[in-house]
Each structure stands twice: as structure tokens, then as C-alpha cells.
Amino acid sequence: MSDRSPRRSVKSIVLALLLSIASSVGLVILYVRGGQPQLEGSLIAVSLGGLAYAFIAWAHRLLPGGRFVQEREPHRSSASDRRSLDRDVDATEDLIERRGLLAGLLAGAAGVLGIAALLPIRSLGSAPGESLLATAWKKGSRVVGEDGSLVTDLTLDVGGILTVFPEGSVGRADSQVVLVRVNLDDFQALPGRENWSPQGYVAYSKICTHAGCPVGLYQPETRELFCPCHQSVFDVADGARPTSGPAARPLPQLPLEIDAEGQLRASGGFSAPVGPSFWSEK
Amino acid sequence: MVKRATRWVDDRLGTSSFAQSALNKVFPDHWSFMLGEIALYCFVILVLTGTFLTFFFHASENAVVYHGTYAPLYGTKMSEAYESVVRLSFDVRVGLVMRQIHHWAALVFIASIVVHLCRVFFTGAFRRPREINWMIGVTLLILAIFNGFTGYSLPDDLLSGTGLRIAYSIALSVPFIGTWLAFLLFGGEFPAHQIISRLFVLHVMLVPGLILALLAAHLAIIWRQKHTQFAGPGRTESNVVGSKLWPTYTFKSMGLFCAVFAVLGALGGLAQINPIWLYGPFIPHAVASPAQPDYYLGWVEGALRIWPAWEFHVFGHTIPEVFLPAVALPSLTFLLLYLWPFIERRFTKDDGSHELLDDPTDRPGRSAIGAGVLTFYGVLLLAASNDVIARDLHTSVSGVTAGFRVALIVLPPLVGALVYRWFLAVKVSGAEGISHVSFKQIVHPHPEA
């Protein structure tokens, strides 16, 4: 209890409670009239704030506190209680241990049932199998945009970027590809990939090899792809090699060709498994 | 009236003697003993608001087209889950306030658990006989963080969907079982369109049920063992000095509940949080930028961002880059937290039972370790904003990342050493320690000014 006069304390608590009542009435009116988030929150704060003040001021100024003493009992049981329990445990232990075969079988039965009970976990998902190694891209797949429109050699200017999919699989998560067009003078194809980027069209898996976010940002001047999640940077002109950030592997490249009608097609699958690394990967 | 009711119960259950001892139970008074109660009351508010939300949320990834009142999304294709949250936010009366109070309550819930854990750590309240409650508390922290993640992933928006994509990649990275783990959690290769309904069951039933059970155990053990207290006149290892449960402590505690609710109400009404309609629905090939998780996972995000691009190959298998920062580091963190009471005992050789708390300055060594560890996770948390910091400082992300790497190695021992010197000086001088600071002094550091 504080030195403040009880009368003043009562007065302030009365005020707080009246304020709370008024605010709660306001909440009812507000709800009936259609509600408004900012006012709702403010009135909740006043209603409960008034109550909070009343409770705490009442406890501090008008109720006894702080001076009560209680003895602690020891945490452990008395020695005789412990001994008595020990005796009972020993006695029943003998009863069970005498039937060693039964006890062993009982434990075994429970254990085997436990293992059997774990198997339904397997129903939760399909087997990984080869699915992490496969995408919808095949040799000859036509390249289409997010809206399904065919991509031709005229679709992008140098410096342009587009998210593309194989025809028939628009939106499929593991088959998203970032297509950029580079000036061939600034571009050094990796050995064995000389024919993968016709007219400067280069395609990489859009799934970051670090944690799987879409590598969505492209800086044409430096020919760098950025992952906005953990800031890995990939050099488009150098096989999408990671140059900065936590990614450890290049973005897999998709070989492209341009057919007689000028349409972009995949001329094979990705150069490596797409997406983040995983244990079973060779 | 009350007497008649208690008689009626006592006639049948014989509760009078327990009720009397309960009402007279003494709890020590100290502002820092209320931190755990803030977490408790946040949980109550989470259950209340969350129950309301479940009546409107559809845990389904089936595609629908939006025809609600939020014009910018009109006609957009989205999942039922996302649609139901947008509808709840704009077309259900008090829906938005409920959602925002719920989200804020989750943020304050975890923050108050962490601060409570720090109080318990720095005062040595985890020592014998309270090791069990320490470990229950660490479990509650893990469950709270997990339920925070499952909760903010439910709306199936672009930001949280990116988080789920990362979670899937983290599951993939676990040696031996990673691919199976990811496929069984998500139902198949990402996005297998089952995760939202699964997270929903975890979020509203399994994890809250576990939290409730452990919370009950946590409180029952406090009740049984009686609360610790700081040393002071009349306070000994064998008594408790403070206020009785009824009426003083109950009034204070109800006041705290109302205060927590008032603050969360104000935040939920006035401070926008998780405006999923601005992020848009989840699309696997799109991404929000900047993309960060809620702060309680920021330390893992920071570790993911500044960990070097190390990928190991063992016997033809890959240990993915994310394994160390996102699996090994959190596992080690919580393992060490669980074991701390036993680790400390090995060094102090103190196996005694303690009812009187340490002042943090009594134990400069422990406090130094705690401060260093907090600094470590603080640096990681800031590192989760390396892109935003680089943008604001007009410098390169790689430069900021390098700075964080240095800070992560240099700052924790430095802060630890400073705290050690400071607390040792206080201890040697015999000056008053930190536990004598009253709540009033924290709110008004200079009352005379």
C-alpha cells in the first residue's frame, strides 16, 4: 500500500473504470455501425487500458502486499516415504522379473507394433525417386511466356529478360526458366555450350541453387542475375557462375535453338539438376 | 452467494483446504517475474483471436478467382486460402483487427518468451531444482517459433510462399533423409499443393495443444516448487516473501492481462501488419523483394545470407550449403539451451538447490557468456536485412555481408569481455546490482529531471 490517500486512489480508479465503460459502449456502437479497424483497435486499447489501470492501482494502493512470508518445504520427499516407495517398487519388480520370457515378449510386441505404427508416415507423400532430376523440358520443347504465347527470335531486345516455360507446362514450378538476350560480343559460351545461345538468347533455370527462390532480378549492364532472397549473384556471361552470395552452384543452363519459323526451342535438357542441392545428388 | 457455491463444491470434492492454501499462496514481487506472464497472456489472446480466424479461413490451395471488395485484386486467380484471408480482412466486420491483433500477439508472445528466458538465464533461476522447467521453457520457445512460422505461412501469399519454398529447400538439405523429409512434409515435389492444409492442422490443433499441455506443466511446477526470489532483507533460501495470490497478486496479474490486451489492441488497430493483399497470391515463379521472415526467424535468415558458399561432397553425396546455417546452427542453438543448466554445473561444481536468485553482476562469467550469445544472434538478426542496409547506405550487398561476417566473429567476444569487466567491477565494489533497479526507474530513468 502506498502513502497516497486512499480517497485519491479510489477517485482515479473510478475514472479509469468509467472511461473503460464508455469505450466499451463505443465498441458496441462502432460494431453496429459497420466497424472501422483503427477505431476498433483504439477503443479496445482504452477499454482494456482502463481495466488494467484499475486492477493495478487497486492492487498497489488499496490491497495489502509484499510483506507476507511463507516457509518453503523441502523439494524432496521424506526419507521414510522414499524407502517405503523403494520397497513397493522392489516387490513388484520381482513379480515381473520372475516372468522373464513374458516380460521380454511384451516389450517385443510393443516395439514391433510401434514400428508398424510408424509406416503410415510413408503415406504423407510421393517417393522422391527421380522427380528432383526431371523437369518438363525436352529436346524440341517450344519456349513460351507466362501467358502461353510462343517466344520467337524477335521477342527480346538485347538486355531483355523474360520468364519462360516449355509449351504445355506454363507455371510448373520446376520448369521455370529465365531467358535473357545478351550481346554476343560480351558473352563467352562455356566449352561444349557454344551452340546453346543462338542470337544471344541464353536460358537458365530460374530456381536459385541456394534455397530455391526464383532468381528474378536482372542487371543488363553487368549481365548479372540476382536472387532477392539471400542475395546470390550469377554471371550470365559465364555460365551463370555464382560470383557473390551464398549460392555454391551455377544455375543450370538450358540449351536453345531457333527453328526455321524463328521459334525458340530447347535443344535438350538442363546441364545439371535444377534447384537447391540435396543429399542424394550424385 | 460465493460461499454457497464453494460449499456446494466442497460437499462433493472436499476442496476447501486446498482452496484456502491456494488463495494464501505467497508470490514474490518483482517486475521481472511478470515477463513469463506476458507470454501466457499473449497465448490466451492468440487462442481467442485465432479461434475467430479459423471460422473464416479455408485451408485449401484450390484455385479460385477473387470477386471481393478489394478492387486491385478483382478478377485475380488465387488459392482459396489466400482468397479467404483477403475476404476476412476486407469483408468481415472486425476481421482485420482480429487478424492483426493475432499477428501482433504472436510477435509479442515470442519476444516475451525470449526476454523471460533471458531473465531466467541471467539470474540463475534455471539451477537445481528448476532444470525441468528450464527445459520445458526451451521447448515452449521452439514450439512458439514453429507455430509462428506455420501461422504466417497459412495465407498462401507471395511472401510467405517464398518462405515455404526456402523451408522445403532446408528440409531437402538434411543428410541421408532430406529428400524424403521434404516430400513427406509437403506431400511431394514443391509445390505439391498440400502444405497449407497440413500447416493448418499443425497450427490450430497439434502445436497449440502441445503448448497448452507444456504451459500447464510449466505453471504446475512453479506452483509446486514455489517461485524464486532475489536476496533481500528477510528473504532466505527457505522462505518466500511477497503478496498473497488472493487478492493482491490476482489483481496485479489481471491488470497485466488487460494491459497486454490493450497494447495488442492498439497495435492491431493502428499498426498495419502482414498486408498480404499488397504481396499478392503465391506464384512459384514470382518473388517478393525485399523478402524477410518475421523477426523470430530472422537469425536463421541472417545465417542463410552471410554463410559462405560452402558445399561439401562426401562419398558421392552433397551436403548442401543451407545445411549448416539453417539446420545445424538452429539444432546446436537449442541443444546448448537445453543443456545449459548441466553445462554450467560442470564448470561451477555447484550442485546445490537454489531458491535465491543471482544478481546478474554476481556471476560476471555467466553474464558475459549470455551477453556474447545475445550479440551473436543479434548480429545474425541484423544480417537478415543486408540488402535493405546496403540499399540505405548506397553500398554493395557483398560489402555489407563481409562486414556482418567480421561482426559475427568479433563482436560477441568483445561484448562478453566488456560485460565481464563491468559486472566484475560492480561485484568487487560491492555496489547494488541490476536486480535492484525498479520498474519505475526503467520507465522514468531520471525522475528528478
Contacts between the chains, C-beta under 8 A, distances in Angstrom:
chain1	res1	chain2	res2	distance
A	31	B	93	6.6
A	31	B	94	6.8
A	34	B	93	6.9
A	35	B	93	4.5
A	35	B	94	5.6
A	35	B	97	8.0
A	37	B	96	4.8
A	37	B	97	5.1
A	37	B	100	7.4
A	37	B	269	5.6
A	38	B	269	5.3
A	38	B	270	5.8
A	39	B	269	7.2
A	40	B	94	6.0
A	40	B	97	4.5
A	40	B	269	5.3
A	41	B	97	5.6
A	41	B	100	7.6
A	41	B	101	7.6
A	41	B	265	5.3
A	41	B	266	5.6
A	41	B	267	7.3
A	41	B	268	5.1
A	41	B	269	1.0
A	41	B	270	5.3
A	42	B	265	7.9
A	42	B	266	6.6
A	42	B	269	5.6
A	42	B	270	6.8
A	43	B	265	8.0
A	44	B	97	7.5
A	44	B	101	7.8
A	44	B	261	7.3
A	44	B	262	7.1
A	44	B	265	3.0
A	44	B	266	7.4
A	44	B	268	7.5
A	44	B	269	6.6
A	45	B	262	4.6
A	45	B	263	7.2
A	45	B	265	4.5
A	45	B	266	3.8
A	45	B	269	7.2
A	46	B	262	7.6
A	47	B	262	7.7
A	47	B	265	7.9
A	48	B	258	4.5
A	48	B	259	7.4
A	48	B	261	4.4
A	48	B	262	3.8
A	48	B	265	6.1
A	49	B	258	7.3
A	49	B	259	7.1
A	49	B	262	3.9
A	51	B	254	7.9
A	51	B	255	7.6
A	51	B	258	4.1
A	51	B	262	7.9
A	52	B	255	4.9
A	52	B	256	7.4
A	52	B	257	7.9
A	52	B	258	3.6
A	52	B	259	3.8
A	52	B	261	7.9
A	52	B	262	5.7
A	53	B	255	7.6
A	54	B	255	7.5
A	55	B	251	4.9
A	55	B	252	7.0
A	55	B	254	4.8
A	55	B	255	3.1
A	55	B	258	6.2
A	56	B	251	7.4
A	56	B	252	6.2
A	56	B	255	3.6
A	56	B	256	7.6
A	56	B	259	7.4
A	58	B	251	5.4
A	58	B	255	8.0
A	59	B	243	7.9
A	59	B	247	7.6
A	59	B	248	5.2
A	59	B	249	7.8
A	59	B	251	3.7
A	59	B	252	4.4
A	59	B	255	6.4
A	60	B	252	7.7
A	63	B	247	5.6
A	63	B	248	4.4
A	63	B	251	6.3
A	64	B	243	7.6
A	64	B	244	7.8
A	64	B	248	6.4
A	65	B	29	6.6
A	65	B	242	7.4
A	65	B	243	3.6
A	65	B	244	7.7
A	65	B	248	4.0
A	65	B	249	7.6
A	65	B	252	8.0
A	66	B	29	5.4
A	66	B	241	7.7
A	66	B	242	6.3
A	66	B	243	5.8
A	67	B	241	7.4
A	68	B	26	4.8
A	68	B	241	7.0
A	68	B	242	6.4
A	68	B	243	6.5
A	68	B	244	5.5
A	69	B	26	7.0
A	69	B	234	6.9
A	69	B	239	5.3
A	69	B	240	7.2
A	69	B	241	5.2
A	70	B	24	7.8
A	70	B	25	7.2
A	70	B	26	4.1
A	70	B	226	7.6
A	70	B	239	6.4
A	70	B	240	4.8
A	71	B	238	6.3
A	71	B	239	5.5
A	72	B	226	5.6
A	72	B	237	7.8
A	72	B	238	5.2
A	72	B	239	6.2
A	72	B	240	6.3
A	72	B	355	6.2
A	75	B	129	4.9
A	75	B	225	6.4
A	75	B	353	6.7
A	121	B	184	6.4
A	122	B	184	7.5
A	124	B	184	4.3
A	124	B	185	7.4
A	124	B	187	6.5
A	125	B	183	4.1
A	125	B	184	4.3
A	125	B	185	7.3
A	125	B	186	6.6
A	125	B	187	4.7
A	125	B	188	5.2
A	125	B	192	7.0
A	126	B	183	6.2
A	126	B	187	7.4
A	126	B	188	4.3
A	126	B	189	7.7
A	126	B	192	7.8
A	127	B	180	8.0
A	127	B	183	7.1
A	128	B	179	4.0
A	128	B	180	6.3
A	128	B	182	7.8
A	128	B	183	5.0
A	128	B	189	7.7
A	131	B	188	7.6
A	131	B	189	4.9
A	132	B	172	8.0
A	132	B	179	6.5
A	132	B	189	6.7
A	146	B	285	7.5
A	163	B	285	5.5
A	171	B	283	7.4
A	171	B	284	7.1
A	171	B	285	7.2
A	173	B	189	7.9
A	173	B	190	6.1
A	173	B	191	5.7
A	173	B	284	3.6
A	173	B	285	7.1
A	174	B	189	6.6
A	174	B	190	7.9
A	176	B	284	6.7
A	176	B	285	4.0
A	206	B	285	6.0
A	210	B	169	7.7
A	210	B	304	7.9
A	210	B	309	8.0
A	210	B	321	6.0
A	210	B	322	6.7
A	211	B	165	7.4
A	211	B	166	4.5
A	211	B	169	4.3
A	211	B	170	7.1
A	211	B	304	6.5
A	211	B	322	5.5
A	211	B	326	7.9
A	212	B	165	4.9
A	212	B	166	6.5
A	212	B	168	6.6
A	212	B	169	4.1
A	212	B	190	7.3
A	213	B	162	5.9
A	213	B	165	6.2
A	213	B	166	6.8
A	213	B	287	5.5
A	213	B	291	7.5
A	214	B	284	7.3
A	214	B	285	5.2
A	214	B	286	6.3
A	214	B	287	4.6
A	216	B	286	7.1
A	216	B	287	4.8
A	216	B	289	7.2
A	217	B	289	7.1
A	228	B	287	5.4
A	228	B	288	7.6
A	228	B	289	3.6
A	228	B	290	6.8
A	228	B	291	5.9
A	228	B	387	7.4
A	229	B	162	6.5
A	229	B	166	6.6
A	229	B	287	6.9
A	229	B	291	5.4
A	230	B	301	8.0
A	230	B	304	5.3
A	230	B	305	4.8
A	231	B	305	6.2
A	231	B	386	6.4
A	231	B	387	5.5
A	231	B	397	4.7
A	231	B	398	8.0
A	231	B	401	7.2
A	232	B	309	7.9
A	233	B	398	7.9
A	242	B	309	6.2
A	244	B	397	7.4
A	244	B	398	4.6
A	245	B	305	7.8
A	245	B	309	7.1
A	245	B	397	7.5
A	245	B	398	7.4
A	245	B	401	7.5
A	246	B	304	6.5
A	246	B	305	6.6
A	246	B	306	7.7
A	246	B	307	5.5
A	246	B	308	7.2
A	246	B	309	5.3
A	246	B	321	5.7
A	246	B	322	7.8
A	246	B	325	7.9
A	247	B	309	6.0
A	247	B	321	7.1
A	248	B	309	4.3
A	248	B	310	6.8
A	248	B	311	3.7
A	248	B	320	7.9
A	248	B	321	4.7
A	249	B	311	6.9
A	275	B	169	7.4
A	276	B	169	4.2
A	276	B	172	6.0
A	276	B	173	7.0
A	276	B	320	6.0
A	276	B	321	8.0
A	276	B	322	6.7
A	277	B	172	7.8
A	277	B	173	7.1
A	277	B	311	6.1
A	277	B	318	4.6
A	277	B	320	3.8
A	277	B	321	6.9
A	278	B	172	4.3
A	278	B	173	6.7
A	278	B	178	5.3
A	278	B	179	5.4
A	278	B	182	7.9
A	278	B	318	6.8
A	278	B	320	6.3
A	279	B	172	7.7
A	279	B	173	7.5
A	279	B	174	7.0
A	279	B	175	5.2
A	279	B	176	6.1
A	279	B	177	7.7
A	279	B	178	4.6
A	279	B	179	6.6
A	279	B	317	5.4
A	279	B	318	6.4
A	279	B	319	7.4
A	279	B	320	7.6
A	280	B	178	7.6
A	280	B	179	5.4
A	280	B	317	6.9
A	281	B	317	7.1
A	281	B	318	4.9
A	282	B	316	5.8
A	282	B	317	8.0
